[in-house]
């Protein structure tokens, strides 16, 4: 499975929908999709590009975990939450744009993303649970703040 054409009326990418589809290289989500559920694209290691439309509201837990070929992603301004481990292990991810509409990012959302060193223009009112790669002590720079790692619920800056 290298390419998929999704029905233009599908509202949700369900849990594990493309789990382990290691040959899937790119995907365009139809404008009808409002939610990407848990582990929807988990382990799609060849997925290099995904086009997300402005109708998407939520990105579930581990939805893109293990997508090691994904280099950049733009989150549309309609999205309000990014689940825990959402981009865990996206080892080629160098750029992610997160709009001010995002009010919650789950724990470890960007762990094991060693090439991701900055997230520009993120909202200052966001609830960030844990964004650092504590195993490698990688810091991620957000909106001019150098965010270290979370230790026992305290942000170490």
N, C-alpha and C positions, 0 to 999 in steps of 0.2 A: 504494500500500500504506500504509494508515493504522493498521490494527490487525492483530494476529496472535494467534491462539489456538494455543498450542503443545501438542503431545501430552503428556499427563501422565506419560509414561514416558521422555521424552527425557533422557539423562544429561549431554549436552554441547551447548553452543552452539558449533558448529564455526567454524573460521577463515572470516572474510569472510561469514558467514551472512546478515547484514543490511546488508552493506557498501553505503553510498550510498543507503539507503532514506530519502531526505530528507523523505518525507511521514509516516513512522512517528512517532506522537505519544506513545504510552505502551505499556507492555508489562509483563506480570506473568509472572515465570519460575515454572514449576512446581517443586514441591518435589523432583523427581527430578534437577534440574540441579545438578551438582557442579563444573562447570568452564565458564568462558566463555573461549574460545580467542582467539587473536590477531585483532585487527581485526573482531571479531564485529559490532560496532555502529558501526564507523568511518564518519564522515560522515553519521550519522543526525541531521541538523541540527535537525529538529523534535521530536526525542525529549525530552520535558519531564519524564517520570516513568517510572521503572523500579522495579518491586517485586522485590526479591531475597529469596529464602527462606533459611532457616538451614541448608540443605544445601550451599550453595556453598562450595567450598574455595579455588579460585584464579580470579583475574582476569588474563587474558593481556595481552600487549603490545598497546598501541594499541586495546584493546577498546572504549573509549568516546571515542576521539580524535575531535574535530570535532563532538561532540554539543553544539552551541552553545546549545541551549535548555534543557539540563539544569541545574536550579538547586540541587538538593540530592540527596544519596544517602547511604543508611545501609548500611554494610558489615556483614553479619551476623558474629557471633562465631565462626562456623565457618571463615571465610576466613583463610588463612595467608600468602598472597602476592598482591601487586599488581604487575603487570608494568610494564616501562618504557613511557613515553608513554601509560599507561592512560587518563588523563583529559586528555591534551594538547589544548589548544584548546577546552576547555569554558568558554567565555568568560562564561557566565551563572552558573557554579557558585559559590555563596556559602557552602555548608555541606557538609561531608563528615564523617561519623562513622566512625572507624576503631577497631575493638576491639583489645584487647591480644593477641588471637590472631594478629594480623598480625605476622609476623616479618621480612618483607622488602617493601620498596617499591623498584621499579626506577627507574632514572634518568629524569629529566624527566617523572615521572608526573603532575605538576601544572603543568607549564610552560604558559604562555599561558592561565592561569586568573586574570586580574587581580582578580576580585572575591573570590577565596578568600584570606582573610588569616589564618585560624586553623583549627587542627584540634584540637579538644578531646580530652582523655583518651586519648592515644596511649601505647602501651607504651614504657617507657624502654629496653627491650632490643631494640628494632627496628633492623634494618640498613637505613638510608636511604642510597640511593646519591646522589640529587640531587632535591630537591623544589622548589627555588626557580626563579623565572622570571628567569634571569640577563640576558636581553635587556632587560627592563624594570627590573631590580634590585629586584624585589618580594621582600619577606621574608614568610615564613609563620611564625606563632607556634604552637608546639607545646608542650603541657604546661607552660606558664609560661616556656618558653625561646624567645627570639627567634632563629630560625634564619635566618642570612643566606644567602649563596650558597656553593656549593662552588667552590673554586679550586685546581686541580691536586691534587685529592684531600684537601684540607684544609678543614675546616668553618670558615667565617668567621662568628663569632657577635658 
